[in-house]
Amino acid sequence: MINNKFSSIVGARRLKISDISRETGLSRTTLTQLYYDRCKYITFETLDKLCVYLGCSVGDIIEHKEDGNDGRANKTDSGGEKVT
């Protein structure tokens, strides 16, 4: 699972979306969707601009967390038993 920490960073620093947009050239729509965790993806260009503006690394903005699923599909044999 990907955890988006953008809103925490913005809130902790008391930054405004409009200021970030003006300084980075990123659209307010993109930043608002990222802030409210509504986006399905983020481009490398967006991540790069945010990292430069915020003085942080990609891992400070987004992180991967284990969600208990090891990424493998649940497989069963012909008898219905789970295969590991």
The first five atom37 places (N, CA, C, CB, O) and aatype in JSON, in Angstrom:
{
  "aatype": [12, 9, 2, 2, 11, 13, 15, 15, 9, 19, 7, 0, 1, 1, 10, 11, 9, 15, 3, 9, 15, 1, 6, 16, 7, 10, 15, 1, 16, 16, 10, 16, 5, 10, 18, 18, 3, 1, 4, 11, 18, 9, 16, 13, 6, 16, 10, 3, 11, 10, 4, 19, 18, 10, 7, 4, 15, 19, 7, 3, 9, 9, 6, 8, 11, 6, 3, 7, 2, 3, 7, 1, 0, 2, 11, 16, 3, 15, 7, 7, 6, 11, 19, 16],
  "atom_mask": [
    [1, 1, 1, 1, 1],
    [1, 1, 1, 1, 1],
    [1, 1, 1, 1, 1],
    [1, 1, 1, 1, 1],
    [1, 1, 1, 1, 1],
    [1, 1, 1, 1, 1],
    [1, 1, 1, 1, 1],
    [1, 1, 1, 1, 1],
    [1, 1, 1, 1, 1],
    [1, 1, 1, 1, 1],
    [1, 1, 1, 0, 1],
    [1, 1, 1, 1, 1],
    [1, 1, 1, 1, 1],
    [1, 1, 1, 1, 1],
    [1, 1, 1, 1, 1],
    [1, 1, 1, 1, 1],
    [1, 1, 1, 1, 1],
    [1, 1, 1, 1, 1],
    [1, 1, 1, 1, 1],
    [1, 1, 1, 1, 1],
    [1, 1, 1, 1, 1],
    [1, 1, 1, 1, 1],
    [1, 1, 1, 1, 1],
    [1, 1, 1, 1, 1],
    [1, 1, 1, 0, 1],
    [1, 1, 1, 1, 1],
    [1, 1, 1, 1, 1],
    [1, 1, 1, 1, 1],
    [1, 1, 1, 1, 1],
    [1, 1, 1, 1, 1],
    [1, 1, 1, 1, 1],
    [1, 1, 1, 1, 1],
    [1, 1, 1, 1, 1],
    [1, 1, 1, 1, 1],
    [1, 1, 1, 1, 1],
    [1, 1, 1, 1, 1],
    [1, 1, 1, 1, 1],
    [1, 1, 1, 1, 1],
    [1, 1, 1, 1, 1],
    [1, 1, 1, 1, 1],
    [1, 1, 1, 1, 1],
    [1, 1, 1, 1, 1],
    [1, 1, 1, 1, 1],
    [1, 1, 1, 1, 1],
    [1, 1, 1, 1, 1],
    [1, 1, 1, 1, 1],
    [1, 1, 1, 1, 1],
    [1, 1, 1, 1, 1],
    [1, 1, 1, 1, 1],
    [1, 1, 1, 1, 1],
    [1, 1, 1, 1, 1],
    [1, 1, 1, 1, 1],
    [1, 1, 1, 1, 1],
    [1, 1, 1, 1, 1],
    [1, 1, 1, 0, 1],
    [1, 1, 1, 1, 1],
    [1, 1, 1, 1, 1],
    [1, 1, 1, 1, 1],
    [1, 1, 1, 0, 1],
    [1, 1, 1, 1, 1],
    [1, 1, 1, 1, 1],
    [1, 1, 1, 1, 1],
    [1, 1, 1, 1, 1],
    [1, 1, 1, 1, 1],
    [1, 1, 1, 1, 1],
    [1, 1, 1, 1, 1],
    [1, 1, 1, 1, 1],
    [1, 1, 1, 0, 1],
    [1, 1, 1, 1, 1],
    [1, 1, 1, 1, 1],
    [1, 1, 1, 0, 1],
    [1, 1, 1, 1, 1],
    [1, 1, 1, 1, 1],
    [1, 1, 1, 1, 1],
    [1, 1, 1, 1, 1],
    [1, 1, 1, 1, 1],
    [1, 1, 1, 1, 1],
    [1, 1, 1, 1, 1],
    [1, 1, 1, 0, 1],
    [1, 1, 1, 0, 1],
    [1, 1, 1, 1, 1],
    [1, 1, 1, 1, 1],
    [1, 1, 1, 1, 1],
    [1, 1, 1, 1, 1]
  ],
  "atom_positions": [
    [[0.85, -1.17, 0.0], [0.0, 0.0, 0.0], [0.9, 1.24, 0.0], [-0.97, -0.01, 1.23], [1.92, 1.27, 0.69]],
    [[0.53, 2.23, -0.76], [1.27, 3.48, -0.81], [0.62, 4.48, 0.14], [1.32, 4.05, -2.26], [-0.59, 4.71, 0.08]],
    [[1.42, 5.07, 1.0], [0.95, 6.06, 1.96], [1.39, 7.44, 1.49], [1.48, 5.77, 3.4], [2.58, 7.69, 1.31]],
    [[0.42, 8.34, 1.3], [0.67, 9.7, 0.85], [0.79, 10.62, 2.07], [-0.46, 10.19, -0.11], [-0.16, 10.77, 2.84]],
    [[1.97, 11.23, 2.24], [2.2, 12.07, 3.42], [2.25, 13.56, 3.07], [3.5, 11.67, 4.09], [2.65, 14.38, 3.9]],
    [[1.83, 13.91, 1.85], [1.89, 15.3, 1.41], [1.1, 16.24, 2.32], [1.36, 15.42, -0.02], [1.6, 17.3, 2.7]],
    [[-0.11, 15.86, 2.69], [-0.94, 16.74, 3.52], [-0.31, 16.96, 4.9], [-2.35, 16.16, 3.68], [-0.42, 18.05, 5.46]],
    [[0.35, 15.95, 5.43], [1.02, 16.11, 6.73], [2.16, 17.12, 6.64], [1.55, 14.75, 7.22], [2.35, 17.94, 7.54]],
    [[2.91, 17.05, 5.55], [4.03, 17.97, 5.36], [3.52, 19.39, 5.21], [4.87, 17.57, 4.14], [4.02, 20.32, 5.85]],
    [[2.51, 19.56, 4.35], [1.94, 20.89, 4.1], [1.36, 21.46, 5.4], [0.85, 20.82, 3.0], [1.57, 22.63, 5.72]],
    [[0.62, 20.64, 6.13], [0.01, 21.1, 7.38], [1.05, 21.45, 8.44], [0.0, 0.0, 0.0], [0.92, 22.47, 9.11]],
    [[2.07, 20.61, 8.58], [3.1, 20.86, 9.59], [3.86, 22.15, 9.31], [4.07, 19.7, 9.65], [4.29, 22.84, 10.23]],
    [[4.03, 22.45, 8.03], [4.77, 23.67, 7.65], [3.86, 24.87, 7.43], [5.57, 23.41, 6.38], [4.31, 25.97, 7.13]],
    [[2.56, 24.63, 7.59], [1.54, 25.68, 7.41], [1.67, 26.36, 6.05], [1.65, 26.72, 8.54], [1.64, 27.59, 5.95]],
    [[1.81, 25.53, 5.03], [1.92, 26.03, 3.66], [0.55, 26.09, 3.01], [2.87, 25.15, 2.83], [-0.37, 25.38, 3.42]],
    [[0.41, 26.94, 2.01], [-0.83, 27.05, 1.26], [-0.66, 26.42, -0.11], [-1.27, 28.54, 1.14], [0.38, 26.58, -0.76]],
    [[-1.67, 25.71, -0.55], [-1.65, 25.09, -1.87], [-1.38, 26.15, -2.94], [-2.99, 24.37, -2.16], [-0.61, 25.91, -3.87]],
    [[-2.01, 27.32, -2.82], [-1.83, 28.37, -3.83], [-0.37, 28.84, -3.89], [-2.75, 29.56, -3.52], [0.13, 29.13, -4.98]],
    [[0.31, 28.91, -2.75], [1.72, 29.31, -2.74], [2.6, 28.23, -3.38], [2.2, 29.58, -1.3], [3.51, 28.54, -4.15]],
    [[2.31, 26.98, -3.07], [3.08, 25.88, -3.65], [2.88, 25.87, -5.17], [2.66, 24.51, -3.03], [3.83, 25.7, -5.92]],
    [[1.65, 26.06, -5.61], [1.33, 26.08, -7.03], [2.09, 27.2, -7.74], [-0.18, 26.25, -7.24], [2.7, 26.98, -8.79]],
    [[2.06, 28.38, -7.18], [2.72, 29.54, -7.78], [4.23, 29.32, -7.87], [2.43, 30.81, -6.97], [4.84, 29.65, -8.89]],
    [[4.83, 28.77, -6.83], [6.29, 28.6, -6.78], [6.79, 27.42, -7.62], [6.73, 28.41, -5.34], [7.92, 27.44, -8.12]],
    [[5.96, 26.39, -7.77], [6.41, 25.18, -8.49], [5.9, 25.1, -9.93], [5.96, 23.96, -7.74], [6.47, 24.38, -10.75]],
    [[4.83, 25.83, -10.23], [4.22, 25.72, -11.55], [3.26, 24.54, -11.66], [0.0, 0.0, 0.0], [2.71, 24.3, -12.73]],
    [[3.05, 23.82, -10.56], [2.09, 22.71, -10.55], [0.68, 23.27, -10.39], [2.42, 21.7, -9.4], [0.48, 24.27, -9.7]],
    [[-0.28, 22.63, -11.02], [-1.65, 23.13, -10.94], [-2.23, 22.94, -9.54], [-2.54, 22.42, -11.98], [-1.88, 22.01, -8.81]],
    [[-3.11, 23.86, -9.19], [-3.78, 23.75, -7.89], [-4.62, 22.48, -7.82], [-4.67, 24.99, -7.63], [-4.75, 21.87, -6.76]],
    [[-5.18, 22.08, -8.96], [-5.97, 20.85, -9.01], [-5.12, 19.65, -8.64], [-6.59, 20.66, -10.4], [-5.54, 18.82, -7.83]],
    [[-3.94, 19.55, -9.23], [-3.03, 18.44, -8.93], [-2.67, 18.43, -7.46], [-1.77, 18.53, -9.8], [-2.72, 17.39, -6.8]],
    [[-2.3, 19.58, -6.94], [-1.88, 19.68, -5.54], [-3.04, 19.38, -4.59], [-1.31, 21.07, -5.25], [-2.84, 18.73, -3.56]],
    [[-4.23, 19.86, -4.92], [-5.4, 19.61, -4.07], [-5.74, 18.12, -4.06], [-6.61, 20.43, -4.57], [-6.04, 17.56, -3.0]],
    [[-5.7, 17.48, -5.23], [-5.98, 16.05, -5.27], [-4.94, 15.26, -4.48], [-6.02, 15.56, -6.71], [-5.28, 14.29, -3.81]],
    [[-3.69, 15.67, -4.57], [-2.63, 15.01, -3.81], [-2.84, 15.25, -2.31], [-1.24, 15.52, -4.24], [-2.69, 14.33, -1.51]],
    [[-3.19, 16.47, -1.94], [-3.4, 16.83, -0.54], [-4.52, 15.99, 0.09], [-3.74, 18.32, -0.42], [-4.38, 15.49, 1.21]],
    [[-5.62, 15.84, -0.64], [-6.77, 15.08, -0.11], [-6.71, 13.6, -0.46], [-8.05, 15.67, -0.63], [-7.7, 12.88, -0.28]],
    [[-5.57, 13.15, -0.95], [-5.34, 11.73, -1.26], [-6.36, 11.19, -2.24], [-5.37, 10.9, 0.02], [-6.85, 10.07, -2.09]],
    [[-6.68, 11.98, -3.26], [-7.66, 11.59, -4.27], [-7.0, 11.16, -5.58], [-8.61, 12.73, -4.54], [-7.68, 10.7, -6.49]],
    [[-5.69, 11.31, -5.69], [-5.04, 11.0, -6.96], [-4.69, 9.51, -7.03], [-3.77, 11.85, -7.14], [-4.41, 8.87, -6.02]],
    [[-4.72, 8.99, -8.25], [-4.4, 7.58, -8.47], [-2.93, 7.4, -8.81], [-5.28, 7.0, -9.59], [-2.39, 6.31, -8.65]],
    [[-2.29, 8.45, -9.28], [-0.87, 8.39, -9.62], [-0.25, 9.77, -9.48], [-0.66, 7.84, -11.05], [-0.95, 10.78, -9.39]],
    [[1.07, 9.81, -9.47], [1.81, 11.06, -9.41], [3.01, 10.91, -10.36], [2.28, 11.41, -7.93], [3.68, 9.88, -10.34]],
    [[3.26, 11.91, -11.16], [4.36, 11.83, -12.13], [5.69, 12.11, -11.45], [4.13, 12.81, -13.29], [5.76, 12.73, -10.38]],
    [[6.76, 11.64, -12.09], [8.1, 11.92, -11.59], [8.36, 13.42, -11.58], [9.17, 11.2, -12.44], [9.02, 13.94, -10.68]],
    [[7.84, 14.12, -12.59], [8.03, 15.57, -12.67], [7.39, 16.26, -11.46], [7.42, 16.12, -13.99], [7.99, 17.16, -10.86]],
    [[6.19, 15.85, -11.11], [5.51, 16.42, -9.94], [6.28, 16.13, -8.67], [4.07, 15.87, -9.83], [6.5, 17.02, -7.85]],
    [[6.7, 14.88, -8.5], [7.49, 14.51, -7.31], [8.78, 15.33, -7.24], [7.82, 13.01, -7.33], [9.16, 15.81, -6.17]],
    [[9.44, 15.48, -8.37], [10.69, 16.23, -8.41], [10.48, 17.68, -7.98], [11.31, 16.18, -9.8], [11.22, 18.21, -7.16]],
    [[9.46, 18.32, -8.54], [9.18, 19.72, -8.21], [8.83, 19.87, -6.73], [8.04, 20.27, -9.08], [9.26, 20.83, -6.08]],
    [[8.06, 18.94, -6.2], [7.69, 19.02, -4.78], [8.91, 18.79, -3.88], [6.6, 17.99, -4.45], [9.07, 19.46, -2.87]],
    [[9.76, 17.84, -4.25], [10.96, 17.57, -3.45], [11.88, 18.79, -3.42], [11.72, 16.35, -4.01], [12.43, 19.14, -2.38]],
    [[12.05, 19.43, -4.57], [12.9, 20.63, -4.63], [12.28, 21.74, -3.79], [13.08, 21.11, -6.11], [12.97, 22.37, -2.99]],
    [[10.99, 21.98, -3.97], [10.31, 23.06, -3.22], [10.32, 22.81, -1.72], [8.88, 23.21, -3.71], [10.57, 23.73, -0.93]],
    [[10.04, 21.58, -1.33], [9.94, 21.26, 0.1], [11.3, 20.92, 0.73], [8.98, 20.1, 0.3], [11.41, 20.82, 1.95]],
    [[12.31, 20.73, -0.1], [13.62, 20.37, 0.42], [13.61, 19.0, 1.09], [0.0, 0.0, 0.0], [14.15, 18.82, 2.17]],
    [[12.98, 18.05, 0.42], [12.85, 16.71, 1.01], [13.11, 15.66, -0.06], [11.44, 16.51, 1.63], [13.42, 15.99, -1.2]],
    [[12.99, 14.4, 0.33], [13.15, 13.31, -0.62], [11.78, 12.71, -0.95], [14.1, 12.22, -0.07], [10.79, 13.0, -0.28]],
    [[11.75, 11.87, -1.98], [10.5, 11.22, -2.39], [9.89, 10.44, -1.23], [10.76, 10.27, -3.58], [8.68, 10.44, -1.05]],
    [[10.73, 9.78, -0.44], [10.26, 8.99, 0.69], [9.6, 9.8, 1.78], [0.0, 0.0, 0.0], [8.87, 9.26, 2.62]],
    [[9.85, 11.11, 1.78], [9.17, 11.97, 2.74], [7.74, 12.28, 2.3], [9.96, 13.27, 2.92], [6.88, 12.59, 3.13]],
    [[7.49, 12.2, 1.0], [6.17, 12.52, 0.45], [5.3, 11.28, 0.32], [6.32, 13.2, -0.92], [4.12, 11.31, 0.68]],
    [[5.88, 10.19, -0.18], [5.15, 8.94, -0.3], [6.0, 7.81, 0.25], [4.75, 8.66, -1.76], [7.23, 7.86, 0.22]],
    [[5.33, 6.78, 0.75], [6.06, 5.62, 1.27], [5.25, 4.36, 1.0], [6.34, 5.77, 2.78], [4.03, 4.4, 0.85]],
    [[5.95, 3.26, 0.93], [5.3, 1.97, 0.75], [5.17, 1.31, 2.12], [6.1, 1.06, -0.25], [6.14, 1.21, 2.88]],
    [[3.97, 0.86, 2.43], [3.72, 0.15, 3.69], [3.17, -1.22, 3.37], [2.73, 0.95, 4.61], [2.38, -1.39, 2.44]],
    [[3.59, -2.2, 4.14], [3.05, -3.55, 3.98], [1.6, -3.55, 4.42], [3.88, -4.58, 4.79], [1.25, -2.97, 5.44]],
    [[0.76, -4.2, 3.63], [-0.66, -4.28, 3.98], [-1.09, -5.71, 4.3], [-1.5, -3.72, 2.86], [-2.29, -6.0, 4.34]],
    [[-0.12, -6.59, 4.52], [-0.44, -7.96, 4.86], [-0.54, -8.87, 3.66], [0.0, 0.0, 0.0], [-0.5, -10.09, 3.8]],
    [[-0.67, -8.3, 2.47], [-0.72, -9.09, 1.25], [0.67, -9.08, 0.65], [-1.78, -8.53, 0.24], [1.24, -8.01, 0.45]],
    [[1.21, -10.24, 0.36], [2.58, -10.31, -0.15], [2.65, -10.04, -1.64], [3.18, -11.66, 0.16], [3.71, -10.23, -2.25]],
    [[1.56, -9.61, -2.24], [1.56, -9.28, -3.65], [1.24, -10.44, -4.57], [0.0, 0.0, 0.0], [1.08, -10.26, -5.77]],
    [[1.14, -11.62, -4.01], [0.81, -12.79, -4.82], [-0.69, -13.04, -4.78], [1.58, -14.04, -4.32], [-1.34, -12.84, -3.76]],
    [[-1.2, -13.47, -5.9], [-2.62, -13.82, -5.96], [-2.85, -15.09, -5.14], [-3.09, -14.03, -7.43], [-1.97, -15.94, -5.04]],
    [[-4.04, -15.21, -4.56], [-4.39, -16.42, -3.83], [-4.61, -17.53, -4.85], [-5.65, -16.21, -2.94], [-5.51, -17.44, -5.68]],
    [[-3.81, -18.56, -4.77], [-3.91, -19.66, -5.71], [-4.41, -20.9, -5.0], [-2.55, -19.94, -6.38], [-4.07, -21.15, -3.84]],
    [[-5.22, -21.66, -5.7], [-5.73, -22.92, -5.15], [-5.43, -24.04, -6.14], [-7.26, -22.83, -4.86], [-5.31, -23.81, -7.34]],
    [[-5.31, -25.25, -5.61], [-5.12, -26.4, -6.49], [-6.47, -26.89, -6.99], [-4.35, -27.55, -5.77], [-7.5, -26.3, -6.66]],
    [[-6.47, -27.94, -7.75], [-7.72, -28.44, -8.34], [-8.74, -28.89, -7.29], [-7.42, -29.59, -9.29], [-9.93, -28.96, -7.57]],
    [[-8.26, -29.2, -6.08], [-9.16, -29.61, -5.0], [-9.65, -28.45, -4.15], [0.0, 0.0, 0.0], [-10.39, -28.66, -3.19]],
    [[-9.25, -27.23, -4.49], [-9.69, -26.06, -3.74], [-8.81, -25.69, -2.57], [0.0, 0.0, 0.0], [-9.1, -24.73, -1.86]],
    [[-7.71, -26.44, -2.36], [-6.79, -26.14, -1.27], [-5.87, -24.99, -1.66], [-5.97, -27.39, -0.89], [-5.42, -24.9, -2.81]],
    [[-5.59, -24.13, -0.72], [-4.7, -22.99, -0.97], [-3.28, -23.47, -1.21], [-4.74, -21.99, 0.22], [-2.75, -24.3, -0.46]],
    [[-2.66, -22.93, -2.26], [-1.28, -23.27, -2.59], [-0.39, -22.13, -2.15], [-1.1, -23.54, -4.12], [-0.66, -20.97, -2.43]],
    [[0.71, -22.48, -1.44], [1.64, -21.44, -0.98], [2.9, -21.44, -1.79], [1.96, -21.61, 0.48], [3.79, -20.63, -1.54]]
  ]
}
